[in-house]
């Protein structure tokens, strides 16, 4: 990486850390707070309400906040990027990713509700959960980034690499979130729980931003090369 690119790269990492802490962290905090109210509903209603709340919060909070902070940083290097286009694309990608990501857990929960007498499946081992989280991130990453790709390809050559960068980034970031959440003292003081959630999501944002940020820097270097040639 060129020395001239390091300030942008570090700013990108910081933006992703703050965005995931605020966006994803607040989504999880609110979800944790309303979980008790949702549980008062009957089984099917509670399951569907949980999925709906997660999708709405993921779109409005994580999608919009991440998109807005990323766009603010991107405009420093891509002045021709239309304002709000990246934010809207990120929100759309987040909505799709959250909707698809909620399907497996929602389906399993509905099956359990429909057949309460059936024996509950054994809980996966910690290693299996991390591998599943990595797989989920590898699939959800490109889904989250595909709408961003439609914006990026207008101004950057080989923008398809952004999808692979998101796959790798979230294949690392998602297990970090799962691992962190396993160590949250959920029965402890609410402020401690909330603080842990924000720290975990911020740490995941650092990892994600550091990984796909390198690909972004390489893509933007092509723009700089064309400017110098012109």
N, C-alpha and C positions, 0 to 999 in steps of 0.2 A: 504494500500500500504506500502511495506517495505521501510524504510528510504534509503536503498541502491538503490531502483528503482527511487527515486525522481529526481536525476540528469538526468537520461535518459528521464523520463516523461517530465520534463520541457524543455529539449532540443528538444524533439519531438514536443511539442506545439510551441516552437519558430520557428522550421523548417517549420511547417505547416503555421504559420502566415506569415513568409517571403515568402514562396512559393506561397500562395494564393494572397498575395499582389502583388508580381512580376508577377506571371503567369496569374491569373484571372484578376487582376487589369490592366495589360498591354493589355490583350485581350479586356477588356471593353473600355480602353482609345483609342486603335486603332480603334475599332468598332465605337466609338463615332466620331472619327476624319474622318473616311471614309463614315459615314452615309450620309453626304451632297452630296458626289459624287455619291453614289449609288442611291439617290433619283432623280438624273437627268435622270436615265434610265426610260423606260416605266414600268408600274405597275408590270407585271409578271416578267420581267427581274430584277427589283429592289428587289422583294420579294425573288426570287431564289438566287440572288447574296448575299443578306443579310444572308440567311441561310448558303450558302457555305462559306462565310467569317467567320461566327461564328464557324462553325465546324472546319475549317482549323486552325484558331487562337486558339481555345480551345484545339485542339490536340497538336499543336506545342509549345504553350506557357504554358497553365495550365498543360497539361498532362506531358510534358517533365520536366518542372521546378519543379512541385510538386513531380514527381517520383524521380528526381535526388536528391533533398534535403532529401526526406524521406529515400531513399536508403543509403545516406551518414550516416544518424543517425542509421539506422538499422544495418549497418555493424559493429557498435561498440558492438552489442549484438549477431549478427548472422554472424560470420566470414565466414561460408560456403555458404552464400547467393551469387550466381553467380553475378558478376558485370554486370550492365546494364540490368539484367533480370527484376528487379523491375521497373526501369525507362521505359523500353519498355512496360511492362504490364500496367503501369499507363497511358501511352500515348494511348494504344489500348483501355483501359477502358474509357478514356476521349473522344476518338473519337466516341465510341458507345453511350455514355451518351449524348454528344452534338448533335449527329445526331438524336437520338430518341427524345431528348428534344425540338428540333427545329420543329418537325413534327406538333404539334398542332398549334403553332403560324403561321407557314408557310401556313398550310392548311386554317386557318381562313383568312389570308391575301389574299390568292389566291381567296377564295370565294368572298371576298369584292371587289377585282379587277374585277372578272367576273360578279358581279351583283352590280355595283356602285349605281344603283337607289334604291336598297333595303335599308331599314332603319337599321342603325348601331345598334347593340345590346347595351343595357345599360351597362355602366362600372361597374364591381363588386365593392362592398363596400371594404373599407380598410381591414376589418376583413376577408371577403371572399378571398381577394387577399393573405393575410397571410396564411390562411388555405390551399389555393391552392398551395402556395409556399412550405408549409410543406409537403403536399402530393407529390409534385414534387420531393422534396429532399429525401423523404422516398423511392421513387421508383428509382431515379437516383443514390442514394448513393450505393446500392448494384451493380448496373450496372457499376459504376465507379470502384468498388472494386472487381468485379468478376475475372478480369484478374489478379489482385494482389493476389487473393486467390489461383490461380493456381500455383503461385510461393511460397506463404507462406505455403501451405499444404505439400510441400516437406520437410520442416524443422521444422514444428510446428504441434503438435497434436491439434485436434478440431479447425482447421483453419476456419471452416465454421462460427464460431462466428464473424469473421471479417466482414462478409456481414451484419449481424444484427447491428454491431457497426457502420458501414457506413450508414445504413439506419437511425439510430437514430441521428447520428452526422449531416447528411445533412438535416434531418427534422428540425433541429434547425438552422443550418447554412444558409439554403436557405431563410427562412423568414427574418433573419437578413440582408441579402443582399437586399432583396426586400424593407424592411423597410428603410434601409439606403439610397438606391437609390431614394426613394420618397422624401428624404430631401436634395438631392444634389441641389445646386443653379445652374441649368443648364444654365440660362441666365447670370450668373456671369462671372468673369474673368476665362479664360481657365485654368490658374494655380490652381485656387481655385477648379474648377471642378475636375481636374486631381488629386489633393491632396485628395479630399474627396473620390474619387473612390478607391485610394490605401488604405486609412485608413479603409474604409468599408470592403474591401476584406481581409485586414489583420486581422480585428476584427473577421470576419467570420472564418478565418483560426485558430484563437485562440480557438474559440468555438468548431470547428470541431476536431481539434487536441486534445483538452482536453477530448472530449467524446470518440472518438475511440482509443485515446492513452491509456486510462485505460484498455480497452479490450486487446490491444496489450501487455501491461505490464503483464497482467494475463497470456496471452498465452506464453510469454517469460519466465515467472517464472517456467513453466514446464520444459523448456530446462535447466534452472539453477538447478532445482531439480534432473534431470537425470544426470547432470554433477557431482553433489555432491555425488549421489549414486554410480556413476562409480568410 
